[in-house]
Amino acid sequence: MNSVKSSASQAEGSPHQRTRPPSTPVRRRLLALAGARGQVAKGRDFTRRALRDWELDGTETSADALLLVSELVANAALHAGGCQYLALSRGDVLRVEVFDASPEPPRPRFGARPGAPGNHGLRIVDRLCERWGTEAHAPGKVVWAEIGTSRLVAGSPVRR
């Protein structure tokens, strides 16, 4: 599995720079999680509120976005000493960024057995988003993933 799902180039410097301006104005939210207990739950709640405020909630794809956040934050907690920050950006895509203090890129774990817990996180991430990848960010890295906002708006309603 490749660490970048598609060949989107990023400009040097900030991981938030884009090579072309977005056609939709970008809104951004940041949650500090360094040292916090319950990082996954806090990240999901933060994301749920942002999706609601941005009118991107209520579809199956918005539920996928919550699962995506859970997987990325959990991976940081399990393999990178915890999530330092969770950043959400909304423009043409919903961009989820998880910052941690480990410079080691995420690596898919092979040998996961279907139905057995563990070692499925990056496969789940790969299936939920259009693209994902990693970038160096002192002192560690940022793992990012993107879902098109058109998918979030047009997705099937969540059955409650």
Beta strands, then each sheet from edge to edge (+ up, - down):
strand 1: 27-32
strand 2: 83-90
strand 3: 93-100
strand 4: 131-137
strand 5: 140-148
sheet 1: 1+ 2- 3+ 5- 4+
end
